Amino acid sequence: MIREVIVTTVDASGKAHIAPFGLIAAGEEWIIAPFRPSATLANLQEVPYAVANYTDDVRIFAGCLTGRREWPLAPIGTFLVPRLADALAHAELAVERIEEDARRPRFFCRVLRQEQHTPFQGLNRAKAAVLELAVLVSRLDFLPRDKIEREIEYLKIAIDKTAGPEEKEAWGWLVEKVEAHLGDREPAHARGEGS
Ligand SMILES: Cc1cc2nc3c(=O)[nH]c(=O)nc-3n(C[C@H](O)[C@H](O)[C@H](O)COP(=O)(O)O)c2cc1C
C-alpha cells in the first residue's frame, strides 16, 4: 500500500522544502524512499522529522514537478516542520531508522500525531488522472515516446469528463512539460533542421 502525499521537511537552518512522495506502508510505520539526489533526503539526514500532507489539490503535485513549489505553509505548534496550509489532514512523522542504499535509502517513520483540517470531499477521476500524469512526468527520462503518448490519450478522457478548473490547470502544466521534453527529444530532421 502506497499513499501519495506531499512531504514537508526542513534543513538545519529551518528552511522548508516540499515534494510529492509515495509513502510505503510497513506495519505501523511509513517509509519515505527518496532516490538520490534529493533535497528531502538531505533534509531528513539533517533533521529527522517530516510532515505527510494529505491533500486532494493536485495542483501541488503538478506544481512541484513543474517548478511551482511556492505553496502556503503553516506552522504546527512546537513541531519543527510546517504543514501545507491547505492540507485536508496531516501526519507528523519521526524517522526511527534508516536503511542505507546507494540508489534509494529508506527512512522508516513513526506517526507521532495526526490532525484533520477539512473534510474529504470524495474521489474524482480527473484528480487521479493528474496524479498519474505527475508520476509519469517524474519518470520522463525512462519512458518511450509511444507509451507517454498512449497514457496521455487515455488519462485525458477523465480530464475531459470530470475536471474542474484546478485539475485543468494542473493537467496543463504537466502536458506543457511533456511537450517540451518530447520536443527536445525529436531528432533534428523532424524539426526541419539540418540537411
Ligand atoms: C505521486 C508522486 C510520488 C512520488 N514518489 C517518489 C518517491 O517515492 N521517491 C522519490 O524519490 N521520488 C518520488 N517522486 C518524485 C519526486 O517528487 C521528485 O523527484 C522530487 O523532486 C523529489 O526530489 P526532492 O526531494 O529533491 O524534491 C514522486 C512524484 C510523484 C508525483
The ligand as a Gaussian input file, in Angstrom:
#p B3LYP/6-31G(d) Opt

LIG

0 1
 C        2.840000      10.934000      -6.804000
 C        4.338000      11.006000      -6.780000
 C        5.065000      10.139000      -5.967000
 C        6.462000      10.211000      -5.918000
 N        7.159000       9.354000      -5.087000
 C        8.507000       9.418000      -5.052000
 C        9.264000       8.544000      -4.209000
 O        8.720000       7.697000      -3.504000
 N       10.615000       8.687000      -4.212000
 C       11.251000       9.636000      -4.988000
 O       12.475000       9.727000      -4.944000
 N       10.567000      10.451000      -5.772000
 C        9.229000      10.376000      -5.837000
 N        8.523000      11.217000      -6.664000
 C        9.277000      12.228000      -7.448000
 C        9.652000      13.359000      -6.526000
 O        8.551000      14.066000      -6.045000
 C       10.557000      14.369000      -7.210000
 O       11.611000      13.736000      -7.855000
 C       11.036000      15.332000      -6.167000
 O       11.597000      16.401000      -6.776000
 C       11.936000      14.675000      -5.125000
 O       13.154000      15.286000      -5.053000
 P       13.467000      16.391000      -3.925000
 O       13.415000      15.703000      -2.595000
 O       14.830000      16.864000      -4.317000
 O       12.422000      17.460000      -4.087000
 C        7.139000      11.159000      -6.719000
 C        6.410000      12.021000      -7.547000
 C        5.027000      11.936000      -7.596000
 C        4.273000      12.879000      -8.484000

